[in-house]
Amino acid sequence: MKKYLPQKNLYSNKSKSNYYIQNKVREKFDDLEKSKKFLIKKINFKKNKILDAGCASGGMYSALCEKFGTVNYTGIDLDDRCIKNAKKRFLKAKFHKMNIFDKKLKKNSFDTVMMWNWSYMYSDWKKLFSQAIKLSKKFVMFDNRLRLNGPTVTDIDLSYQYYHKSNKRNFYIIHNLYELLSFFQIGELNIKTINIYGYPLPGKTSARLPIPVSEILIGGILLEKYSENVKINRHGVTPQSTKQNWTKFNIKVPGYKK
């Protein structure tokens, strides 16, 4: 079967705009999923320049201000209706209609880059995560869908979700946890610490999946980078190199094995 490719304007579908604007999604800290709260508490956002990529109507700005006081926040999204709504409601934040690959966004220009509720919908996940890490000086945080066994599923004919009321399919990528861990250790990404907090997918999902729902985990992921001036020499092949660990793991996922 020929692969269905989502339209470029899928993320600006009116039903999606209405959902975020009318329901004020992510606006209260206590209403956030536990994976988000667990990770956000690890960072002092009072002294942080934040990029929220895929911010929708900017609700996360409200949640962060509730928890930390006024924060230095920039939200970007492709949805013009959501961005206009956010600009009207949150006057102390910055909002722009653009995506994370926009050339106006410069390397190491933010302390934290966050992506909520959409990174598992992007098929070229290596490109996405590499870009988020490039833009950040310190931290990258996002939520994902994980499995412990079997390969990462990126086939939109097998694992997909209809996007709000668009009647269009979108990717629903289920990442193998160990594949992610391996990728995040490559030298080009310069990751110092990988924090993952995971738990079984609660309740039902509208996604159509090639594996049992009971095998899918929600994973909140926080990556911490080495400073630019820290150079790590990564070695391999020799017996001595087996003792070298350049990335620290803090993994709280049921069933995870080192």
Order of alpha helices (4+ residues) and beta strands (2+ residues): alpha-alpha-beta-alpha-beta-alpha-beta-beta-alpha-beta-beta-beta-beta-alpha-beta-beta-beta
